[in-house]
Amino acid sequence: MKCIFYEKEKLVKFAIEKIRDRIPLILNIAEGSTREAIRQAALAKAWGAYA
């Protein structure tokens, strides 16, 4: 099953809101190219991920 862009954003923001720094949030970035993986990492950071 593959998440589409807005689903990923929604899931990341929801998880960050719920855990509120109580535990580490680990995101998996598995893309078909390095360029897309870097783009996804930058988006995750913009959405509030920090590790």
Summary of the structure (lengths in Angstrom):
residues: 51
radius of gyration: 11.0
end to end distance: 24.7
largest distance: 32.3
contacts: 92
relative contact order: 0.20
helix: 57%
strand: 0%
